[in-house]
Amino acid sequence: MRTLSTEQIRLELRKTNQVIEKELAFKPKLFTPPYGYFDQRIIDLAAQENMLTILSTLDTLDWKITDPEEVSRRIIPNLKNGSLILMHPTESSIKALPAMLDAAHEKSYKIGTITEVLSPYKELLRFSLIKGCTTFSSCLINA
């Protein structure tokens, strides 16, 4: 997205949101930039579409790592309460998932969606959209 013009980014966000709203009857409130690549312009444009930008905290790199054990070794030692893990439907992630889930359960972590993980911050999320924060962390700092 960083290589697109401001208008192209705005169009991509709007078109994507229109498809999501049409197909799922849901208006996205959170945005993750493709590949995790972003600049302030992208964050600001997402905010103009009433979306907070959110990033994963752990990346499996499953798009290039084919060994499930290597995927597990990337994630398990770094797993913390509230971790947001970027995964794709690859064979390496599918095979690594049981070990990652076991590790999370051993640490008494609950597994959830981004919305569920952030639900303790629901009021802050609502506040941030009202106040026009562009990222979740910027609202945490300024709350």
ChimeraX attribute file (.defattr): number of C-alpha atoms within 10 A of each C-alpha:
attribute: neighborCount
match mode: 1-to-1
recipient: residues
	/A:1	17
	/A:2	14
	/A:3	8
	/A:4	11
	/A:5	12
	/A:6	14
	/A:7	10
	/A:8	12
	/A:9	18
	/A:10	17
	/A:11	12
	/A:12	14
	/A:13	18
	/A:14	14
	/A:15	12
	/A:16	13
	/A:17	17
	/A:18	16
	/A:19	13
	/A:20	14
	/A:21	13
	/A:22	11
	/A:23	9
	/A:24	9
	/A:25	10
	/A:26	12
	/A:27	14
	/A:28	15
	/A:29	17
	/A:30	18
	/A:31	18
	/A:32	16
	/A:33	17
	/A:34	10
	/A:35	9
	/A:36	12
	/A:37	11
	/A:38	15
	/A:39	11
	/A:40	10
	/A:41	14
	/A:42	22
	/A:43	20
	/A:44	18
	/A:45	19
	/A:46	24
	/A:47	21
	/A:48	14
	/A:49	15
	/A:50	20
	/A:51	25
	/A:52	26
	/A:53	22
	/A:54	18
	/A:55	18
	/A:56	13
	/A:57	13
	/A:58	17
	/A:59	14
	/A:60	21
	/A:61	17
	/A:62	21
	/A:63	13
	/A:64	10
	/A:65	15
	/A:66	15
	/A:67	14
	/A:68	20
	/A:69	15
	/A:70	16
	/A:71	24
	/A:72	21
	/A:73	14
	/A:74	15
	/A:75	20
	/A:76	16
	/A:77	10
	/A:78	10
	/A:79	18
	/A:80	14
	/A:81	12
	/A:82	15
	/A:83	16
	/A:84	19
	/A:85	15
	/A:86	16
	/A:87	18
	/A:88	14
	/A:89	9
	/A:90	15
	/A:91	15
	/A:92	23
	/A:93	25
	/A:94	13
	/A:95	16
	/A:96	21
	/A:97	17
	/A:98	12
	/A:99	17
	/A:100	19
	/A:101	16
	/A:102	13
	/A:103	17
	/A:104	17
	/A:105	12
	/A:106	9
	/A:107	12
	/A:108	10
	/A:109	16
	/A:110	12
	/A:111	15
	/A:112	11
	/A:113	9
	/A:114	15
	/A:115	12
	/A:116	13
	/A:117	16
	/A:118	15
	/A:119	12
	/A:120	10
	/A:121	14
	/A:122	13
	/A:123	11
	/A:124	16
	/A:125	21
	/A:126	12
	/A:127	14
	/A:128	24
	/A:129	20
	/A:130	10
	/A:131	10
	/A:132	16
	/A:133	22
	/A:134	23
	/A:135	22
	/A:136	20
	/A:137	14
	/A:138	11
	/A:139	18
	/A:140	13
	/A:141	7
	/A:142	8
	/A:143	9
